[in-house]
Amino acid sequence: MTKKEISSGVVHKVPVDLRRAITSSSTVIKAWDSLTPLGRNEWICWVTSVKKKETRENHIGRVCAEILEGKRRPCCWAGCPHRGDN
């Protein structure tokens, strides 16, 4: 089986569950890789910042759907606390 490589974020590495969802579709991989490193970082942080498993699964599904819709960053989220401008 060929390992599918995808781009990471600025600070964060892509967690296994999010990586699995992104690599399940070549269209999602292409959309993910078209994001800026900062944009990918914010999506990763948006997924990993939640506490409940159900919420995390929901966020992962939304990442895939929303980047395919053309969203570049999570909507209505204050942003990754690791950004220097927050």
N, C-alpha and C positions, 0 to 999 in steps of 0.2 A: 504494500500500500504506500502510495506517495504522500509524504507529509506536505500539507498545504501551508505555506508561509503567508502570514499577513503582517501588516505594519502595526507597530505598537504606538503608545502615546509618548508624551514628553517625560512624564514621571512614572507612569504606571505601565506594567506589563499586562497584556490581555489575559484575564483569568480563563481557566480551562473551560468553564461552562459557556462563557461568552464566545471564546474561540471556536468551540464546537458549533454554536449556532451560526456564526459568521461563515465558517468554512463549509456549511451544509449546502451552500448555493454559490455558484460562480458569480452570479449577479450581485449578491450581497458582498462577496469578497471585493469585487470591483468598486462598488459604492463605498465600502469601508476604506479601501486603499486610496480613494480620491479625496478623503477628508484630510485636513491638515493635522499634523501631530498634536496640536493643541486641541483641536476638535475631537480627535480620537481619545485623548486624555480625559476630556470632560465626559464623554460617553462612558468610558471605563469607570471613572469615579462615580458617575451617576448610578451605575449598576452596583458597584461594590459598597456604596454608602448606606444602603438600606439594611434593615435588621432582619426582616422576615423573609423566609425562603420563598413564599408565594409572591411577595413584592419583587424580589430579585428576578424570579422567573418571568414575571410580567414585564419588568424593565428590559430583560434580554429580548423578549419577543418584540417589544416596542422599538428597541434599537434597530433590529433588522428591518422592521416595517417602515420606520420613519426615515432611515437613511435611504431606503429605496424610493421614498416619496420626495427626496431631495433635501431633507433637513440636515443641517451641518452640525448642529449642537442640540443638546437636550433643551426642550422648551420649558419655560417657567421654573427654572432651577438656578439658584444663586451662583452656581459654578463650582468648580473644583477648589477646595480650600487650599490646595497646593500652589495655586496661581499666585504670583507675586502682586497682582493688581487688585486682589480681593480685600 
